[in-house]
């Protein structure tokens, strides 16, 4: 991952879910999985809230602390 990519990505889930529902549900494909966490690309995120609604692992509590364009 380049320095520029790292600056636009934010880890939103510190553990790696094998079947991340939010990753598949994101209409902008802003959520991606790396080797040990789930990340969101802040440049692609439109703050629709689908990830917050669908995720069974971290849901609303984790995103409350996250500054994803108002989520």
mmCIF file as Biopython writes it, N, C-alpha, C and O atoms, coordinates in Angstrom:
data_model
#
loop_
_atom_site.group_PDB
_atom_site.id
_atom_site.type_symbol
_atom_site.label_atom_id
_atom_site.label_alt_id
_atom_site.label_comp_id
_atom_site.label_asym_id
_atom_site.label_entity_id
_atom_site.label_seq_id
_atom_site.pdbx_PDB_ins_code
_atom_site.Cartn_x
_atom_site.Cartn_y
_atom_site.Cartn_z
_atom_site.occupancy
_atom_site.B_iso_or_equiv
_atom_site.auth_seq_id
_atom_site.auth_asym_id
_atom_site.pdbx_PDB_model_num
ATOM 1   N N  . UNK A ? 1  ? 0.848   -1.176  0.000  1.0 0.0 1  A 1 
ATOM 2   C CA . UNK A ? 1  ? 0.000   0.000   0.000  1.0 0.0 1  A 1 
ATOM 3   C C  . UNK A ? 1  ? 0.892   1.236   0.000  1.0 0.0 1  A 1 
ATOM 4   O O  . UNK A ? 1  ? 1.858   1.313   0.758  1.0 0.0 1  A 1 
ATOM 5   N N  . UNK A ? 2  ? 0.569   2.183   -0.837 1.0 0.0 2  A 1 
ATOM 6   C CA . UNK A ? 2  ? 1.374   3.398   -0.917 1.0 0.0 2  A 1 
ATOM 7   C C  . UNK A ? 2  ? 1.063   4.330   0.247  1.0 0.0 2  A 1 
ATOM 8   O O  . UNK A ? 2  ? 0.070   4.139   0.949  1.0 0.0 2  A 1 
ATOM 9   N N  . UNK A ? 3  ? 1.907   5.336   0.453  1.0 0.0 3  A 1 
ATOM 10  C CA . UNK A ? 3  ? 1.680   6.319   1.511  1.0 0.0 3  A 1 
ATOM 11  C C  . UNK A ? 3  ? 0.387   7.074   1.265  1.0 0.0 3  A 1 
ATOM 12  O O  . UNK A ? 3  ? -0.350  7.364   2.207  1.0 0.0 3  A 1 
ATOM 13  N N  . UNK A ? 4  ? 0.105   7.394   0.017  1.0 0.0 4  A 1 
ATOM 14  C CA . UNK A ? 4  ? -1.131  8.108   -0.319 1.0 0.0 4  A 1 
ATOM 15  C C  . UNK A ? 4  ? -2.365  7.261   0.010  1.0 0.0 4  A 1 
ATOM 16  O O  . UNK A ? 4  ? -3.343  7.777   0.550  1.0 0.0 4  A 1 
ATOM 17  N N  . UNK A ? 5  ? -2.322  5.963   -0.313 1.0 0.0 5  A 1 
ATOM 18  C CA . UNK A ? 5  ? -3.436  5.079   0.006  1.0 0.0 5  A 1 
ATOM 19  C C  . UNK A ? 5  ? -3.631  4.983   1.513  1.0 0.0 5  A 1 
ATOM 20  O O  . UNK A ? 5  ? -4.766  4.992   1.990  1.0 0.0 5  A 1 
ATOM 21  N N  . UNK A ? 6  ? -2.551  4.892   2.260  1.0 0.0 6  A 1 
ATOM 22  C CA . UNK A ? 6  ? -2.643  4.793   3.714  1.0 0.0 6  A 1 
ATOM 23  C C  . UNK A ? 6  ? -3.281  6.041   4.304  1.0 0.0 6  A 1 
ATOM 24  O O  . UNK A ? 6  ? -4.004  5.950   5.295  1.0 0.0 6  A 1 
ATOM 25  N N  . UNK A ? 7  ? -3.030  7.190   3.721  1.0 0.0 7  A 1 
ATOM 26  C CA . UNK A ? 7  ? -3.586  8.439   4.227  1.0 0.0 7  A 1 
ATOM 27  C C  . UNK A ? 7  ? -5.082  8.544   3.978  1.0 0.0 7  A 1 
ATOM 28  O O  . UNK A ? 7  ? -5.770  9.271   4.694  1.0 0.0 7  A 1 
ATOM 29  N N  . UNK A ? 8  ? -5.601  7.840   2.980  1.0 0.0 8  A 1 
ATOM 30  C CA . UNK A ? 8  ? -7.022  7.930   2.675  1.0 0.0 8  A 1 
ATOM 31  C C  . UNK A ? 8  ? -7.813  6.758   3.234  1.0 0.0 8  A 1 
ATOM 32  O O  . UNK A ? 8  ? -9.039  6.748   3.128  1.0 0.0 8  A 1 
ATOM 33  N N  . UNK A ? 9  ? -7.150  5.773   3.824  1.0 0.0 9  A 1 
ATOM 34  C CA . UNK A ? 9  ? -7.825  4.625   4.403  1.0 0.0 9  A 1 
ATOM 35  C C  . UNK A ? 9  ? -7.860  4.735   5.919  1.0 0.0 9  A 1 
ATOM 36  O O  . UNK A ? 9  ? -6.917  5.224   6.541  1.0 0.0 9  A 1 
ATOM 37  N N  . UNK A ? 10 ? -8.953  4.278   6.502  1.0 0.0 10 A 1 
ATOM 38  C CA . UNK A ? 10 ? -9.099  4.275   7.952  1.0 0.0 10 A 1 
ATOM 39  C C  . UNK A ? 10 ? -9.579  2.893   8.365  1.0 0.0 10 A 1 
ATOM 40  O O  . UNK A ? 10 ? -10.551 2.375   7.814  1.0 0.0 10 A 1 
ATOM 41  N N  . UNK A ? 11 ? -8.893  2.295   9.340  1.0 0.0 11 A 1 
ATOM 42  C CA . UNK A ? 11 ? -9.317  0.998   9.850  1.0 0.0 11 A 1 
ATOM 43  C C  . UNK A ? 11 ? -10.602 1.185   10.631 1.0 0.0 11 A 1 
ATOM 44  O O  . UNK A ? 11 ? -10.655 1.968   11.579 1.0 0.0 11 A 1 
ATOM 45  N N  . UNK A ? 12 ? -11.645 0.458   10.226 1.0 0.0 12 A 1 
ATOM 46  C CA . UNK A ? 12 ? -12.925 0.586   10.909 1.0 0.0 12 A 1 
ATOM 47  C C  . UNK A ? 12 ? -13.265 -0.655  11.713 1.0 0.0 12 A 1 
ATOM 48  O O  . UNK A ? 12 ? -14.195 -0.647  12.519 1.0 0.0 12 A 1 
ATOM 49  N N  . UNK A ? 13 ? -12.516 -1.713  11.493 1.0 0.0 13 A 1 
ATOM 50  C CA . UNK A ? 13 ? -12.749 -2.943  12.237 1.0 0.0 13 A 1 
ATOM 51  C C  . UNK A ? 13 ? -11.386 -3.562  12.527 1.0 0.0 13 A 1 
ATOM 52  O O  . UNK A ? 13 ? -10.709 -4.011  11.603 1.0 0.0 13 A 1 
ATOM 53  N N  . UNK A ? 14 ? -10.973 -3.594  13.788 1.0 0.0 14 A 1 
ATOM 54  C CA . UNK A ? 14 ? -9.636  -4.066  14.120 1.0 0.0 14 A 1 
ATOM 55  C C  . UNK A ? 14 ? -9.454  -5.574  13.962 1.0 0.0 14 A 1 
ATOM 56  O O  . UNK A ? 14 ? -8.324  -6.063  13.972 1.0 0.0 14 A 1 
ATOM 57  N N  . UNK A ? 15 ? -10.541 -6.305  13.817 1.0 0.0 15 A 1 
ATOM 58  C CA . UNK A ? 15 ? -10.403 -7.741  13.584 1.0 0.0 15 A 1 
ATOM 59  C C  . UNK A ? 15 ? -10.917 -8.053  12.182 1.0 0.0 15 A 1 
ATOM 60  O O  . UNK A ? 15 ? -11.734 -7.321  11.623 1.0 0.0 15 A 1 
ATOM 61  N N  . UNK A ? 16 ? -10.434 -9.125  11.647 1.0 0.0 16 A 1 
ATOM 62  C CA . UNK A ? 16 ? -10.762 -9.466  10.269 1.0 0.0 16 A 1 
ATOM 63  C C  . UNK A ? 16 ? -11.888 -10.490 10.255 1.0 0.0 16 A 1 
ATOM 64  O O  . UNK A ? 16 ? -11.674 -11.657 10.584 1.0 0.0 16 A 1 
ATOM 65  N N  . UNK A ? 17 ? -13.075 -10.059 9.879  1.0 0.0 17 A 1 
ATOM 66  C CA . UNK A ? 17 ? -14.205 -10.984 9.765  1.0 0.0 17 A 1 
ATOM 67  C C  . UNK A ? 17 ? -14.051 -11.789 8.476  1.0 0.0 17 A 1 
ATOM 68  O O  . UNK A ? 17 ? -13.745 -11.230 7.423  1.0 0.0 17 A 1 
ATOM 69  N N  . UNK A ? 18 ? -14.257 -13.058 8.559  1.0 0.0 18 A 1 
ATOM 70  C CA . UNK A ? 18 ? -14.096 -13.896 7.374  1.0 0.0 18 A 1 
ATOM 71  C C  . UNK A ? 18 ? -15.138 -13.551 6.304  1.0 0.0 18 A 1 
ATOM 72  O O  . UNK A ? 18 ? -14.834 -13.585 5.112  1.0 0.0 18 A 1 
ATOM 73  N N  . UNK A ? 19 ? -16.342 -13.225 6.717  1.0 0.0 19 A 1 
ATOM 74  C CA . UNK A ? 19 ? -17.414 -12.915 5.779  1.0 0.0 19 A 1 
ATOM 75  C C  . UNK A ? 19 ? -17.983 -11.537 6.106  1.0 0.0 19 A 1 
ATOM 76  O O  . UNK A ? 19 ? -19.075 -11.434 6.667  1.0 0.0 19 A 1 
ATOM 77  N N  . UNK A ? 20 ? -17.258 -10.488 5.763  1.0 0.0 20 A 1 
ATOM 78  C CA . UNK A ? 20 ? -17.650 -9.121  6.110  1.0 0.0 20 A 1 
ATOM 79  C C  . UNK A ? 20 ? -18.841 -8.673  5.263  1.0 0.0 20 A 1 
ATOM 80  O O  . UNK A ? 20 ? -18.726 -8.491  4.051  1.0 0.0 20 A 1 
ATOM 81  N N  . UNK A ? 21 ? -19.978 -8.500  5.922  1.0 0.0 21 A 1 
ATOM 82  C CA . UNK A ? 21 ? -21.189 -8.079  5.215  1.0 0.0 21 A 1 
ATOM 83  C C  . UNK A ? 21 ? -21.073 -6.649  4.704  1.0 0.0 21 A 1 
ATOM 84  O O  . UNK A ? 21 ? -21.548 -6.340  3.611  1.0 0.0 21 A 1 
ATOM 85  N N  . UNK A ? 22 ? -20.450 -5.783  5.480  1.0 0.0 22 A 1 
ATOM 86  C CA . UNK A ? 22 ? -20.321 -4.374  5.093  1.0 0.0 22 A 1 
ATOM 87  C C  . UNK A ? 22 ? -19.494 -4.222  3.824  1.0 0.0 22 A 1 
ATOM 88  O O  . UNK A ? 22 ? -19.780 -3.366  2.987  1.0 0.0 22 A 1 
ATOM 89  N N  . UNK A ? 23 ? -18.483 -5.042  3.687  1.0 0.0 23 A 1 
ATOM 90  C CA . UNK A ? 23 ? -17.625 -4.986  2.505  1.0 0.0 23 A 1 
ATOM 91  C C  . UNK A ? 23 ? -18.443 -5.212  1.233  1.0 0.0 23 A 1 
ATOM 92  O O  . UNK A ? 23 ? -18.266 -4.499  0.245  1.0 0.0 23 A 1 
ATOM 93  N N  . UNK A ? 24 ? -19.321 -6.186  1.256  1.0 0.0 24 A 1 
ATOM 94  C CA . UNK A ? 24 ? -20.141 -6.491  0.077  1.0 0.0 24 A 1 
ATOM 95  C C  . UNK A ? 24 ? -21.284 -5.508  -0.112 1.0 0.0 24 A 1 
ATOM 96  O O  . UNK A ? 24 ? -21.730 -5.298  -1.240 1.0 0.0 24 A 1 
ATOM 97  N N  . UNK A ? 25 ? -21.768 -4.901  0.965  1.0 0.0 25 A 1 
ATOM 98  C CA . UNK A ? 25 ? -22.945 -4.040  0.882  1.0 0.0 25 A 1 
ATOM 99  C C  . UNK A ? 25 ? -22.643 -2.608  0.467  1.0 0.0 25 A 1 
ATOM 100 O O  . UNK A ? 25 ? -23.547 -1.894  0.032  1.0 0.0 25 A 1 
ATOM 101 N N  . UNK A ? 26 ? -21.412 -2.176  0.589  1.0 0.0 26 A 1 
ATOM 102 C CA . UNK A ? 26 ? -21.067 -0.786  0.292  1.0 0.0 26 A 1 
ATOM 103 C C  . UNK A ? 26 ? -21.302 -0.481  -1.192 1.0 0.0 26 A 1 
ATOM 104 O O  . UNK A ? 26 ? -20.687 -1.109  -2.054 1.0 0.0 26 A 1 
ATOM 105 N N  . UNK A ? 27 ? -22.186 0.477   -1.498 1.0 0.0 27 A 1 
ATOM 106 C CA . UNK A ? 27 ? -22.482 0.788   -2.898 1.0 0.0 27 A 1 
ATOM 107 C C  . UNK A ? 27 ? -21.324 1.465   -3.625 1.0 0.0 27 A 1 
ATOM 108 O O  . UNK A ? 27 ? -21.281 1.465   -4.855 1.0 0.0 27 A 1 
ATOM 109 N N  . UNK A ? 28 ? -20.393 2.037   -2.882 1.0 0.0 28 A 1 
ATOM 110 C CA . UNK A ? 28 ? -19.260 2.737   -3.487 1.0 0.0 28 A 1 
ATOM 111 C C  . UNK A ? 28 ? -17.983 1.887   -3.487 1.0 0.0 28 A 1 
ATOM 112 O O  . UNK A ? 28 ? -16.938 2.333   -3.962 1.0 0.0 28 A 1 
ATOM 113 N N  . UNK A ? 29 ? -18.071 0.661   -2.955 1.0 0.0 29 A 1 
ATOM 114 C CA . UNK A ? 29 ? -16.911 -0.230  -2.841 1.0 0.0 29 A 1 
ATOM 115 C C  . UNK A ? 29 ? -15.770 0.461   -2.090 1.0 0.0 29 A 1 
ATOM 116 O O  . UNK A ? 29 ? -14.598 0.318   -2.439 1.0 0.0 29 A 1 
ATOM 117 N N  . UNK A ? 30 ? -16.142 1.212   -1.055 1.0 0.0 30 A 1 
ATOM 118 C CA . UNK A ? 30 ? -15.165 1.955   -0.263 1.0 0.0 30 A 1 
ATOM 119 C C  . UNK A ? 30 ? -14.542 1.104   0.835  1.0 0.0 30 A 1 
ATOM 120 O O  . UNK A ? 30 ? -13.522 1.486   1.410  1.0 0.0 30 A 1 
ATOM 121 N N  . UNK A ? 31 ? -15.136 -0.035  1.130  1.0 0.0 31 A 1 
ATOM 122 C CA . UNK A ? 31 ? -14.653 -0.888  2.208  1.0 0.0 31 A 1 
ATOM 123 C C  . UNK A ? 31 ? -13.834 -2.026  1.618  1.0 0.0 31 A 1 
ATOM 124 O O  . UNK A ? 31 ? -14.244 -2.675  0.656  1.0 0.0 31 A 1 
ATOM 125 N N  . UNK A ? 32 ? -12.672 -2.254  2.212  1.0 0.0 32 A 1 
ATOM 126 C CA . UNK A ? 32 ? -11.802 -3.322  1.726  1.0 0.0 32 A 1 
ATOM 127 C C  . UNK A ? 32 ? -11.200 -4.072  2.906  1.0 0.0 32 A 1 
ATOM 128 O O  . UNK A ? 32 ? -11.181 -3.582  4.035  1.0 0.0 32 A 1 
ATOM 129 N N  . UNK A ? 33 ? -10.717 -5.253  2.618  1.0 0.0 33 A 1 
ATOM 130 C CA . UNK A ? 33 ? -10.090 -6.079  3.643  1.0 0.0 33 A 1 
ATOM 131 C C  . UNK A ? 33 ? -8.605  -6.180  3.349  1.0 0.0 33 A 1 
ATOM 132 O O  . UNK A ? 33 ? -8.196  -6.438  2.217  1.0 0.0 33 A 1 
ATOM 133 N N  . UNK A ? 34 ? -7.798  -5.970  4.393  1.0 0.0 34 A 1 
ATOM 134 C CA . UNK A ? 34 ? -6.380  -6.262  4.237  1.0 0.0 34 A 1 
ATOM 135 C C  . UNK A ? 34 ? -6.093  -7.502  5.072  1.0 0.0 34 A 1 
ATOM 136 O O  . UNK A ? 34 ? -7.033  -8.182  5.482  1.0 0.0 34 A 1 
ATOM 137 N N  . UNK A ? 35 ? -4.879  -7.810  5.328  1.0 0.0 35 A 1 
ATOM 138 C CA . UNK A ? 35 ? -4.551  -9.072  5.992  1.0 0.0 35 A 1 
ATOM 139 C C  . UNK A ? 35 ? -5.055  -9.194  7.426  1.0 0.0 35 A 1 
ATOM 140 O O  . UNK A ? 35 ? -5.225  -10.308 7.921  1.0 0.0 35 A 1 
ATOM 141 N N  . UNK A ? 36 ? -5.296  -8.072  8.104  1.0 0.0 36 A 1 
ATOM 142 C CA . UNK A ? 36 ? -5.705  -8.181  9.508  1.0 0.0 36 A 1 
ATOM 143 C C  . UNK A ? 36 ? -6.790  -7.211  9.949  1.0 0.0 36 A 1 
ATOM 144 O O  . UNK A ? 36 ? -7.071  -7.123  11.145 1.0 0.0 36 A 1 
ATOM 145 N N  . UNK A ? 37 ? -7.407  -6.484  9.033  1.0 0.0 37 A 1 
ATOM 146 C CA . UNK A ? 37 ? -8.474  -5.564  9.429  1.0 0.0 37 A 1 
ATOM 147 C C  . UNK A ? 37 ? -9.342  -5.192  8.234  1.0 0.0 37 A 1 
ATOM 148 O O  . UNK A ? 37 ? -9.033  -5.524  7.090  1.0 0.0 37 A 1 
ATOM 149 N N  . UNK A ? 38 ? -10.424 -4.502  8.527  1.0 0.0 38 A 1 
ATOM 150 C CA . UNK A ? 38 ? -11.321 -3.982  7.501  1.0 0.0 38 A 1 
ATOM 151 C C  . UNK A ? 38 ? -11.114 -2.475  7.467  1.0 0.0 38 A 1 
ATOM 152 O O  . UNK A ? 38 ? -11.096 -1.824  8.512  1.0 0.0 38 A 1 
ATOM 153 N N  . UNK A ? 39 ? -10.958 -1.918  6.270  1.0 0.0 39 A 1 
ATOM 154 C CA . UNK A ? 39 ? -10.685 -0.490  6.129  1.0 0.0 39 A 1 
ATOM 155 C C  . UNK A ? 39 ? -11.701 0.169   5.212  1.0 0.0 39 A 1 
ATOM 156 O O  . UNK A ? 39 ? -12.323 -0.483  4.373  1.0 0.0 39 A 1 
ATOM 157 N N  . UNK A ? 40 ? -11.855 1.473   5.390  1.0 0.0 40 A 1 
ATOM 158 C CA . UNK A ? 40 ? -12.706 2.250   4.494  1.0 0.0 40 A 1 
ATOM 159 C C  . UNK A ? 40 ? -11.842 3.307   3.816  1.0 0.0 40 A 1 
ATOM 160 O O  . UNK A ? 40 ? -10.994 3.930   4.455  1.0 0.0 40 A 1 
ATOM 161 N N  . UNK A ? 41 ? -12.060 3.503   2.534  1.0 0.0 41 A 1 
ATOM 162 C CA . UNK A ? 41 ? -11.379 4.545   1.780  1.0 0.0 41 A 1 
ATOM 163 C C  . UNK A ? 41 ? -12.220 5.804   1.927  1.0 0.0 41 A 1 
ATOM 164 O O  . UNK A ? 41 ? -13.326 5.879   1.391  1.0 0.0 41 A 1 
ATOM 165 N N  . UNK A ? 42 ? -11.708 6.787   2.645  1.0 0.0 42 A 1 
ATOM 166 C CA . UNK A ? 42 ? -12.462 8.001   2.936  1.0 0.0 42 A 1 
ATOM 167 C C  . UNK A ? 42 ? -12.777 8.816   1.688  1.0 0.0 42 A 1 
ATOM 168 O O  . UNK A ? 42 ? -13.722 9.606   1.691  1.0 0.0 42 A 1 
ATOM 169 N N  . UNK A ? 43 ? -12.005 8.638   0.628  1.0 0.0 43 A 1 
ATOM 170 C CA . UNK A ? 43 ? -12.283 9.354   -0.618 1.0 0.0 43 A 1 
ATOM 171 C C  . UNK A ? 43 ? -13.477 8.770   -1.359 1.0 0.0 43 A 1 
ATOM 172 O O  . UNK A ? 43 ? -14.120 9.467   -2.145 1.0 0.0 43 A 1 
ATOM 173 N N  . UNK A ? 44 ? -13.780 7.500   -1.117 1.0 0.0 44 A 1 
ATOM 174 C CA . UNK A ? 44 ? -14.904 6.855   -1.789 1.0 0.0 44 A 1 
ATOM 175 C C  . UNK A ? 44 ? -16.177 6.850   -0.948 1.0 0.0 44 A 1 
ATOM 176 O O  . UNK A ? 44 ? -17.280 6.791   -1.492 1.0 0.0 44 A 1 
ATOM 177 N N  . UNK A ? 45 ? -16.032 6.912   0.370  1.0 0.0 45 A 1 
ATOM 178 C CA . UNK A ? 45 ? -17.179 6.851   1.282  1.0 0.0 45 A 1 
ATOM 179 C C  . UNK A ? 45 ? -18.114 8.038   1.073  1.0 0.0 45 A 1 
ATOM 180 O O  . UNK A ? 45 ? -17.677 9.187   1.024  1.0 0.0 45 A 1 
ATOM 181 N N  . UNK A ? 46 ? -19.423 7.738   0.949  1.0 0.0 46 A 1 
ATOM 182 C CA . UNK A ? 46 ? -20.428 8.803   0.807  1.0 0.0 46 A 1 
ATOM 183 C C  . UNK A ? 46 ? -21.286 8.928   2.067  1.0 0.0 46 A 1 
ATOM 184 O O  . UNK A ? 46 ? -22.287 9.643   2.074  1.0 0.0 46 A 1 
ATOM 185 N N  . UNK A ? 47 ? -20.890 8.233   3.125  1.0 0.0 47 A 1 
ATOM 186 C CA . UNK A ? 47 ? -21.581 8.286   4.420  1.0 0.0 47 A 1 
ATOM 187 C C  . UNK A ? 47 ? -23.050 7.906   4.318  1.0 0.0 47 A 1 
ATOM 188 O O  . UNK A ? 47 ? -23.908 8.545   4.927  1.0 0.0 47 A 1 
ATOM 189 N N  . UNK A ? 48 ? -23.336 6.863   3.547  1.0 0.0 48 A 1 
ATOM 190 C CA . UNK A ? 48 ? -24.726 6.422   3.388  1.0 0.0 48 A 1 
ATOM 191 C C  . UNK A ? 48 ? -25.229 5.676   4.620  1.0 0.0 48 A 1 
ATOM 192 O O  . UNK A ? 48 ? -26.435 5.626   4.860  1.0 0.0 48 A 1 
ATOM 193 N N  . UNK A ? 49 ? -24.316 5.094   5.408  1.0 0.0 49 A 1 
ATOM 194 C CA . UNK A ? 49 ? -24.692 4.408   6.633  1.0 0.0 49 A 1 
ATOM 195 C C  . UNK A ? 49 ? -25.025 2.936   6.472  1.0 0.0 49 A 1 
ATOM 196 O O  . UNK A ? 49 ? -25.345 2.269   7.456  1.0 0.0 49 A 1 
ATOM 197 N N  . UNK A ? 50 ? -24.957 2.416   5.256  1.0 0.0 50 A 1 
ATOM 198 C CA . UNK A ? 50 ? -25.273 1.004   5.045  1.0 0.0 50 A 1 
ATOM 199 C C  . UNK A ? 50 ? -24.337 0.112   5.847  1.0 0.0 50 A 1 
ATOM 200 O O  . UNK A ? 50 ? -24.781 -0.869  6.443  1.0 0.0 50 A 1 
ATOM 201 N N  . UNK A ? 51 ? -23.057 0.435   5.871  1.0 0.0 51 A 1 
ATOM 202 C CA . UNK A ? 51 ? -22.092 -0.382  6.617  1.0 0.0 51 A 1 
ATOM 203 C C  . UNK A ? 51 ? -22.439 -0.407  8.101  1.0 0.0 51 A 1 
ATOM 204 O O  . UNK A ? 51 ? -22.341 -1.448  8.752  1.0 0.0 51 A 1 
ATOM 205 N N  . UNK A ? 52 ? -22.836 0.719   8.621  1.0 0.0 52 A 1 
ATOM 206 C CA . UNK A ? 52 ? -23.181 0.829   10.036 1.0 0.0 52 A 1 
ATOM 207 C C  . UNK A ? 52 ? -24.411 -0.012  10.358 1.0 0.0 52 A 1 
ATOM 208 O O  . UNK A ? 52 ? -24.506 -0.595  11.438 1.0 0.0 52 A 1 
ATOM 209 N N  . UNK A ? 53 ? -25.334 -0.072  9.437  1.0 0.0 53 A 1 
ATOM 210 C CA . UNK A ? 53 ? -26.572 -0.810  9.641  1.0 0.0 53 A 1 
ATOM 211 C C  . UNK A ? 53 ? -26.377 -2.316  9.520  1.0 0.0 53 A 1 
ATOM 212 O O  . UNK A ? 53 ? -26.955 -3.082  10.291 1.0 0.0 53 A 1 
ATOM 213 N N  . UNK A ? 54 ? -25.574 -2.739  8.564  1.0 0.0 54 A 1 
ATOM 214 C CA . UNK A ? 54 ? -25.484 -4.162  8.240  1.0 0.0 54 A 1 
ATOM 215 C C  . UNK A ? 54 ? -24.455 -4.945  9.051  1.0 0.0 54 A 1 
ATOM 216 O O  . UNK A ? 54 ? -24.595 -6.159  9.199  1.0 0.0 54 A 1 
ATOM 217 N N  . UNK A ? 55 ? -23.443 -4.294  9.572  1.0 0.0 55 A 1 
ATOM 218 C CA . UNK A ? 55 ? -22.362 -5.012  10.244 1.0 0.0 55 A 1 
ATOM 219 C C  . UNK A ? 55 ? -22.807 -5.569  11.591 1.0 0.0 55 A 1 
ATOM 220 O O  . UNK A ? 55 ? -23.328 -4.844  12.439 1.0 0.0 55 A 1 
ATOM 221 N N  . UNK A ? 56 ? -22.592 -6.867  11.769 1.0 0.0 56 A 1 
ATOM 222 C CA . UNK A ? 56 ? -22.977 -7.512  13.024 1.0 0.0 56 A 1 
ATOM 223 C C  . UNK A ? 56 ? -21.845 -7.515  14.048 1.0 0.0 56 A 1 
ATOM 224 O O  . UNK A ? 56 ? -22.076 -7.817  15.219 1.0 0.0 56 A 1 
ATOM 225 N N  . UNK A ? 57 ? -20.630 -7.185  13.625 1.0 0.0 57 A 1 
ATOM 226 C CA . UNK A ? 57 ? -19.486 -7.232  14.536 1.0 0.0 57 A 1 
ATOM 227 C C  . UNK A ? 57 ? -19.258 -5.925  15.274 1.0 0.0 57 A 1 
ATOM 228 O O  . UNK A ? 57 ? -19.115 -5.930  16.496 1.0 0.0 57 A 1 
ATOM 229 N N  . UNK A ? 58 ? -19.219 -4.807  14.564 1.0 0.0 58 A 1 
ATOM 230 C CA . UNK A ? 58 ? -18.892 -3.543  15.223 1.0 0.0 58 A 1 
ATOM 231 C C  . UNK A ? 58 ? -20.006 -2.529  15.135 1.0 0.0 58 A 1 
ATOM 232 O O  . UNK A ? 58 ? -20.054 -1.611  15.954 1.0 0.0 58 A 1 
ATOM 233 N N  . UNK A ? 59 ? -20.895 -2.653  14.185 1.0 0.0 59 A 1 
ATOM 234 C CA . UNK A ? 59 ? -22.097 -1.846  14.086 1.0 0.0 59 A 1 
ATOM 235 C C  . UNK A ? 59 ? -21.978 -0.402  14.521 1.0 0.0 59 A 1 
ATOM 236 O O  . UNK A ? 59 ? -20.969 0.250   14.256 1.0 0.0 59 A 1 
ATOM 237 N N  . UNK A ? 60 ? -22.993 0.094   15.181 1.0 0.0 60 A 1 
ATOM 238 C CA . UNK A ? 60 ? -23.098 1.511   15.504 1.0 0.0 60 A 1 
ATOM 239 C C  . UNK A ? 60 ? -22.049 1.978   16.500 1.0 0.0 60 A 1 
ATOM 240 O O  . UNK A ? 60 ? -21.511 3.073   16.338 1.0 0.0 60 A 1 
ATOM 241 N N  . UNK A ? 61 ? -21.740 1.199   17.517 1.0 0.0 61 A 1 
ATOM 242 C CA . UNK A ? 61 ? -20.817 1.660   18.561 1.0 0.0 61 A 1 
ATOM 243 C C  . UNK A ? 61 ? -19.446 2.020   18.012 1.0 0.0 61 A 1 
ATOM 244 O O  . UNK A ? 61 ? -18.888 3.049   18.392 1.0 0.0 61 A 1 
ATOM 245 N N  . UNK A ? 62 ? -18.889 1.200   17.127 1.0 0.0 62 A 1 
ATOM 246 C CA . UNK A ? 62 ? -17.568 1.494   16.575 1.0 0.0 62 A 1 
ATOM 247 C C  . UNK A ? 62 ? -17.619 2.700   15.658 1.0 0.0 62 A 1 
ATOM 248 O O  . UNK A ? 62 ? -16.710 3.530   15.680 1.0 0.0 62 A 1 
ATOM 249 N N  . UNK A ? 63 ? -18.657 2.812   14.857 1.0 0.0 63 A 1 
ATOM 250 C CA . UNK A ? 63 ? -18.733 3.925   13.922 1.0 0.0 63 A 1 
ATOM 251 C C  . UNK A ? 63 ? -19.086 5.232   14.608 1.0 0.0 63 A 1 
ATOM 252 O O  . UNK A ? 63 ? -18.851 6.301   14.043 1.0 0.0 63 A 1 
ATOM 253 N N  . UNK A ? 64 ? -19.642 5.177   15.809 1.0 0.0 64 A 1 
ATOM 254 C CA . UNK A ? 64 ? -19.905 6.382   16.582 1.0 0.0 64 A 1 
ATOM 255 C C  . UNK A ? 64 ? -18.596 7.133   16.832 1.0 0.0 64 A 1 
ATOM 256 O O  . UNK A ? 64 ? -18.562 8.363   16.826 1.0 0.0 64 A 1 
ATOM 257 N N  . UNK A ? 65 ? -17.531 6.379   17.049 1.0 0.0 65 A 1 
ATOM 258 C CA . UNK A ? 65 ? -16.224 6.958   17.343 1.0 0.0 65 A 1 
ATOM 259 C C  . UNK A ? 65 ? -15.457 7.313   16.072 1.0 0.0 65 A 1 
ATOM 260 O O  . UNK A ? 65 ? -14.454 8.023   16.129 1.0 0.0 65 A 1 
ATOM 261 N N  . UNK A ? 66 ? -15.917 6.832   14.952 1.0 0.0 66 A 1 
ATOM 262 C CA . UNK A ? 66 ? -15.229 7.022   13.677 1.0 0.0 66 A 1 
ATOM 263 C C  . UNK A ? 66 ? -15.710 8.307   13.006 1.0 0.0 66 A 1 
ATOM 264 O O  . UNK A ? 66 ? -16.895 8.637   13.059 1.0 0.0 66 A 1 
ATOM 265 N N  . UNK A ? 67 ? -14.800 9.016   12.387 1.0 0.0 67 A 1 
ATOM 266 C CA . UNK A ? 67 ? -15.171 10.264  11.726 1.0 0.0 67 A 1 
ATOM 267 C C  . UNK A ? 67 ? -15.319 10.061  10.220 1.0 0.0 67 A 1 
ATOM 268 O O  . UNK A ? 67 ? -14.621 10.702  9.434  1.0 0.0 67 A 1 
ATOM 269 N N  . UNK A ? 68 ? -16.213 9.183   9.824  1.0 0.0 68 A 1 
ATOM 270 C CA . UNK A ? 68 ? -16.429 8.906   8.408  1.0 0.0 68 A 1 
ATOM 271 C C  . UNK A ? 68 ? -17.457 9.882   7.851  1.0 0.0 68 A 1 
ATOM 272 O O  . UNK A ? 68 ? -18.625 9.529   7.688  1.0 0.0 68 A 1 
ATOM 273 N N  . UNK A ? 69 ? -17.042 11.071  7.568  1.0 0.0 69 A 1 
ATOM 274 C CA . UNK A ? 69 ? -17.904 12.084  6.963  1.0 0.0 69 A 1 
ATOM 275 C C  . UNK A ? 69 ? -19.274 12.156  7.640  1.0 0.0 69 A 1 
ATOM 276 O O  . UNK A ? 69 ? -20.305 12.211  6.970  1.0 0.0 69 A 1 
ATOM 277 N N  . UNK A ? 70 ? -19.273 12.155  8.959  1.0 0.0 70 A 1 
ATOM 278 C CA . UNK A ? 70 ? -20.512 12.354  9.691  1.0 0.0 70 A 1 
ATOM 279 C C  . UNK A ? 70 ? -21.229 11.108  10.152 1.0 0.0 70 A 1 
ATOM 280 O O  . UNK A ? 70 ? -22.272 11.222  10.796 1.0 0.0 70 A 1 
ATOM 281 N N  . UNK A ? 71 ? -20.724 9.919   9.857  1.0 0.0 71 A 1 
ATOM 282 C CA . UNK A ? 71 ? -21.388 8.709   10.332 1.0 0.0 71 A 1 
ATOM 283 C C  . UNK A ? 71 ? -21.248 8.600   11.829 1.0 0.0 71 A 1 
ATOM 284 O O  . UNK A ? 71 ? -21.742 7.645   12.427 1.0 0.0 71 A 1 
#
